[in-house]
Amino acid sequence: MIALTLAEIAQIVGGTVGGAPGDVLVTASAFADSRAVQPGGLFVAVPGERVDGHDFAAETVAAGAVAALVSRPVPVPHVLVDDTVVALGRLARRQVDRLAAGGLVVVGVTGSSGKTSTKDLLASVLEPLGATVAPAGSLNTEIGVPLTALVADEGTRHLVVEMGARGVGHIAYLCGVTPPRIGVVLNVGAAHAGEFGSKENTAKAKSELVAALPAAADGGVAVLNADDPLVAAMAGVTPARVVAFGLGPDAGVRAEEVRLDPVGRPSFLLRAGDLEPVEVTLPLHGAHHVGNALAAAAVALELGATPAGVADALATAVPRSRWRMEVVERPDGVTVVNDAYNANPDSVRAALAALAAMANGRRTWAVLGEMAELGAASPAEHEEMGRLARRSGVTRLLVVGAGAHGVHSGALAEGAVDGEGSIVVADVPAALELLTAALRPGDLVLVKASRSSGLERLAEGLLG
């Protein structure tokens, strides 16, 4: 973060300074989690449904924060505003504008699935080109995006921002906070169908990213998935130059000769226009990472990387964000694939395909919980996932929680034996108890569900 006095912050966000002189200097980044104090930083007090950040303002200052951004007075140095989230966005926008004038490139990433994995791959391919900010995790909301932006400083060359949406207009707002020069749209799927109502509405929301880009003449670049018709159509709404990625011949940045090794790690030939094609081998599990890698490669090539440099960076890329296809082998030979951060029909399909590719003759378990926010499509989508698990050759299907019961029903309809091929348990403790007793050396276990199901606790329990 660029160092600012409290008076400067107050002027930017339209607030007033309290509890300290205006020349007190904030030297570190802003943060909103009182458990993760940034010494010298600015605590952003966000009122929540269960916890009000204002109650922790004094605690964070005592732990080393300089001051708090608040919407009601607190007994520590602070900047008082009407709305802390809006003020945080204003502060981030001012910082980004200042840094962009010095050459900072903002890269926005959105899509129904794969945003965080692609953001992590972008960090891997852009870091060799210059200092890059792309924090671990999914900081893709109206709070997370400005917090990400405020990590950047005068030495930062690339700012990678993951942008999520719960409705139309959300990504447009985020683009107003951190205006991107390059925008990446990965896919349009069934995630959040209960909130958007249709894939077409989802596409409209995702297209806000590329609609907000600068014109081609001003350096704007829209990186679009040519294999997804709803994404490819976004070429018609962006003023930016379009770079298409994918597997088909229409993609300017494409993968050919895709293949998987015995444990499901992909390799492919990367072709980009007239540049020399290069072989890429990913250390990540699952064919779905090929598209993510192509998107990251397209951005890096636009920013000056060579195909060989991209291939080298991708060859050493590792997951930087927790609970996304984390593959850990226990001492007894049981392998746990923790993909429990979130789930939607598209990401479950990808995870089941990865499980099948990794099996290599081993007994496989698919431990699936509820896919949240699917609305009226939820029963049918859960049942289809059960059918798919059965068709993909999963040895044992373990369904956790009442919200996921349709997965069990789908598996039974596809021929699974109740209580053997497909098993239902009520919660995470019951699942852990069953697996602890049933797992054998060499078994491969996938754990996948929406975050609200808490299945990351199950994966962590299996790993001790």
Sequence and secondary structure as in RCSB ss.txt:
>XXXX:A:sequence
MIALTLAEIAQIVGGTVGGAPGDVLVTASAFADSRAVQPGGLFVAVPGERVDGHDFAAETVAAGAVAALVSRPVP
VPHVLVDDTVVALGRLARRQVDRLAAGGLVVVGVTGSSGKTSTKDLLASVLEPLGATVAPAGSLNTEIGVPLTAL
VADEGTRHLVVEMGARGVGHIAYLCGVTPPRIGVVLNVGAAHAGEFGSKENTAKAKSELVAALPAAADGGVAVLN
ADDPLVAAMAGVTPARVVAFGLGPDAGVRAEEVRLDPVGRPSFLLRAGDLEPVEVTLPLHGAHHVGNALAAAAVA
LELGATPAGVADALATAVPRSRWRMEVVERPDGVTVVNDAYNANPDSVRAALAALAAMANGRRTWAVLGEMAELG
AASPAEHEEMGRLARRSGVTRLLVVGAGAHGVHSGALAEGAVDGEGSIVVADVPAALELLTAALRPGDLVLVKAS
RSSGLERLAEGLLG
>XXXX:A:secstr
   EEHHHHHHHHT EEESS TT EE S EE  TTS  TT EEE  B SS BGGGGHHHHHHTT  EEEESS  S
SSEEE S HHHHHHHHHHHHHHHHHHTT EEEEEE SS HHHHHHHHHHHHGGGS EE  SS   STTHHHHHHT
T  TT  EEEEE   SSTTHHHHHHHHS  SEEEE    STTHHHHSSHHHHHHHHHHHHHTS  GGGT EEEEE
TTSHHHHGGGGT SSEEEEEESSTT SEEEEEEEE TTS EEEEEEETTS  EEEE SSSSTTHHHHHHHHHHHH
HHTT  HHHHHHHHHT    STTSSEEEE TTS EEEE  S   HHHHHHHHHHHHHHHTT  EEEEE    S G
GGHHHHHHHHHHHHHHTT SEEEEESGGGHHHHHHHHHTT  BTTTEEEESSHHHHHHHHHHH  TT EEEEE  
GGG THHHHHHHT 
